[in-house]
Amino acid sequence: MAAKITTDGLYRVSYAETPGLTREEYIKRQPLRYEEILPGNPKPGDYKFVSMNPYQLQHRIAPSFHKGKVILCADSAHVVNPFGGLGLTGGIADVGSLYDALLGIHKGLADDSIIEKYSEVRMKIYKEIIDPMARENFNRISSQDPETAGDNDEWFKLCKKAATDLELQKQLCHGLDVLTHDFTQYWNKEKDVDQADGGKTDILVESRPVEGGIVA
Ligand SMILES: Cc1cc2nc3c(=O)[nH]c(=O)nc-3n(C[C@H](O)[C@H](O)[C@H](O)COP(=O)(O)OP(=O)(O)OC[C@H]3O[C@@H](n4cnc5c(N)ncnc54)[C@H](O)[C@@H]3O)c2cc1C
């Protein structure tokens, strides 16, 4: 995948490599691989090379996002391939959920069980949405002819249309809302003095750490 990431012509190029080589061997092979895979078969000198970071592509999830005082989110909880930006986005959605869960405890509107709910819901979202979507993105890129994929693949056709269709761009961005989950729905709203009187009453906020403290 070669994606333009700045307006002054910088590209990010991600490609597969032979497994089992050293970091130095991967770096040494880079000019050869660019010449093989990029349009126009560019040689060193045809482009300015900025940096390189060989890494192992993985799909993994922890058996639970909560154990004792430890709560996992983002890459510490799960990783996926980078095609589609679901690693970072999924992590940000985790943090949004965790924020609401912790705030509920902090305000005395939720008990510690909301953290177990956090683990359960975020794991479900990874398994049912993030992981399959990321695998589909990977297969879309790795299994098609790059010369024709833009005209044959339904997703690429949609992306091409979105390049000039603002409304469609917005819809596609909002498609990622499926990764979020509102944890304030598990708060005991009847206790929420802030909401009940429109936020006029001062309340004493009791902080109740999970089993003696939280590390997130
Ligand atoms: C090469 C590569 C390309 C990627 N491309 C994309 C992409 O295009 N789109 C996308 O959405 N995602 C992409 N990702 C994934 C994305 O970078 C991660 O999902 C995201 O950075 C996870 O955020 P995080 O805060 O969980 O972890 P990190 O960003 O890894 O942050 C963890 C931080 O903790 C620090 N740390 C580690 N151990 C300790 C310690 N003991 N004490 C103190 N600090 C410590 C680390 O230095 C680091 O700063 C890519 C990942 C890689 C490796």
The ligand as an SDF file (V2000), in Angstrom:
LIG
                    3D

 53 58  0  0  0  0  0  0  0  0999 V2000
    4.6630    0.3670   11.9750 C   0  0  0  0  0  0  0  0  0  0  0  0
    3.2610    0.5990   12.4850 C   0  0  0  0  0  0  0  0  0  0  0  0
    2.3520    1.2200   11.6690 C   0  0  0  0  0  0  0  0  0  0  0  0
    1.0620    1.4920   12.1290 C   0  0  0  0  0  0  0  0  0  0  0  0
    0.1830    2.1260   11.3180 N   0  0  0  0  0  0  0  0  0  0  0  0
   -1.0380    2.4190   11.7490 C   0  0  0  0  0  0  0  0  0  0  0  0
   -1.9650    3.1130   10.9150 C   0  0  0  0  0  0  0  0  0  0  0  0
   -1.6690    3.4590    9.7740 O   0  0  0  0  0  0  0  0  0  0  0  0
   -3.1920    3.3820   11.4260 N   0  0  0  0  0  0  0  0  0  0  0  0
   -3.5690    3.0090   12.6840 C   0  0  0  0  0  0  0  0  0  0  0  0
   -4.6920    3.2750   13.0880 O   0  0  0  0  0  0  0  0  0  0  0  0
   -2.7130    2.3470   13.4780 N   0  0  0  0  0  0  0  0  0  0  0  0
   -1.4770    2.0520   13.0460 C   0  0  0  0  0  0  0  0  0  0  0  0
   -0.6150    1.3910   13.8640 N   0  0  0  0  0  0  0  0  0  0  0  0
   -1.0690    1.0500   15.1950 C   0  0  0  0  0  0  0  0  0  0  0  0
   -0.9950    2.2490   16.1230 C   0  0  0  0  0  0  0  0  0  0  0  0
    0.2950    2.8310   16.0560 O   0  0  0  0  0  0  0  0  0  0  0  0
   -1.2870    1.7460   17.5250 C   0  0  0  0  0  0  0  0  0  0  0  0
   -2.5620    1.1030   17.5110 O   0  0  0  0  0  0  0  0  0  0  0  0
   -1.3110    2.8510   18.5550 C   0  0  0  0  0  0  0  0  0  0  0  0
   -0.1070    3.5800   18.5470 O   0  0  0  0  0  0  0  0  0  0  0  0
   -1.5480    2.2300   19.9360 C   0  0  0  0  0  0  0  0  0  0  0  0
   -1.4860    3.2250   20.9160 O   0  0  0  0  0  0  0  0  0  0  0  0
   -1.1060    2.8420   22.3800 P   0  0  0  0  0  0  0  0  0  0  0  0
   -1.1580    4.1240   23.1400 O   0  0  0  0  0  0  0  0  0  0  0  0
   -1.9260    1.6950   22.8530 O   0  0  0  0  0  0  0  0  0  0  0  0
    0.3720    2.2580   22.3340 O   0  0  0  0  0  0  0  0  0  0  0  0
    1.7130    2.9830   21.8860 P   0  0  0  0  0  0  0  0  0  0  0  0
    1.4630    4.0210   20.8360 O   0  0  0  0  0  0  0  0  0  0  0  0
    2.6540    1.8590   21.5610 O   0  0  0  0  0  0  0  0  0  0  0  0
    2.1560    3.7400   23.1850 O   0  0  0  0  0  0  0  0  0  0  0  0
    2.7090    3.0520   24.2790 C   0  0  0  0  0  0  0  0  0  0  0  0
    3.7080    3.9950   24.9130 C   0  0  0  0  0  0  0  0  0  0  0  0
    4.1400    3.4360   26.1460 O   0  0  0  0  0  0  0  0  0  0  0  0
    5.5330    3.5910   26.2360 C   0  0  0  0  0  0  0  0  0  0  0  0
    6.0350    2.5530   27.1410 N   0  0  0  0  0  0  0  0  0  0  0  0
    6.1970    1.2310   26.8930 C   0  0  0  0  0  0  0  0  0  0  0  0
    6.6620    0.6240   27.9880 N   0  0  0  0  0  0  0  0  0  0  0  0
    6.7760    1.5690   28.9400 C   0  0  0  0  0  0  0  0  0  0  0  0
    7.2090    1.5330   30.2980 C   0  0  0  0  0  0  0  0  0  0  0  0
    7.5890    0.4060   30.8940 N   0  0  0  0  0  0  0  0  0  0  0  0
    7.1910    2.6920   30.9780 N   0  0  0  0  0  0  0  0  0  0  0  0
    6.7840    3.8400   30.4100 C   0  0  0  0  0  0  0  0  0  0  0  0
    6.3610    3.9280   29.1240 N   0  0  0  0  0  0  0  0  0  0  0  0
    6.3650    2.8040   28.3960 C   0  0  0  0  0  0  0  0  0  0  0  0
    6.0390    3.4500   24.8110 C   0  0  0  0  0  0  0  0  0  0  0  0
    7.2960    4.0660   24.6480 O   0  0  0  0  0  0  0  0  0  0  0  0
    4.9580    4.1860   24.0450 C   0  0  0  0  0  0  0  0  0  0  0  0
    5.2020    5.5740   23.9340 O   0  0  0  0  0  0  0  0  0  0  0  0
    0.6770    1.0990   13.4220 C   0  0  0  0  0  0  0  0  0  0  0  0
    1.5990    0.4450   14.2430 C   0  0  0  0  0  0  0  0  0  0  0  0
    2.8810    0.1880   13.7790 C   0  0  0  0  0  0  0  0  0  0  0  0
    3.8670   -0.5100   14.6830 C   0  0  0  0  0  0  0  0  0  0  0  0
  1  2  1  0
  2  3  1  0
  2 52  2  0
  3  4  2  0
  4  5  1  0
  4 50  1  0
  5  6  2  0
  6  7  1  0
  6 13  1  0
  7  8  2  0
  7  9  1  0
  9 10  1  0
 10 11  2  0
 10 12  1  0
 12 13  2  0
 13 14  1  0
 14 15  1  0
 14 50  1  0
 15 16  1  0
 16 17  1  0
 16 18  1  0
 18 19  1  0
 18 20  1  0
 20 21  1  0
 20 22  1  0
 22 23  1  0
 23 24  1  0
 24 25  2  0
 24 26  1  0
 24 27  1  0
 27 28  1  0
 28 29  2  0
 28 30  1  0
 28 31  1  0
 31 32  1  0
 32 33  1  0
 33 34  1  0
 33 48  1  0
 34 35  1  0
 35 36  1  0
 35 46  1  0
 36 37  1  0
 36 45  1  0
 37 38  2  0
 38 39  1  0
 39 40  1  0
 39 45  2  0
 40 41  1  0
 40 42  2  0
 42 43  1  0
 43 44  2  0
 44 45  1  0
 46 47  1  0
 46 48  1  0
 48 49  1  0
 50 51  2  0
 51 52  1  0
 52 53  1  0
M  END
$$$$
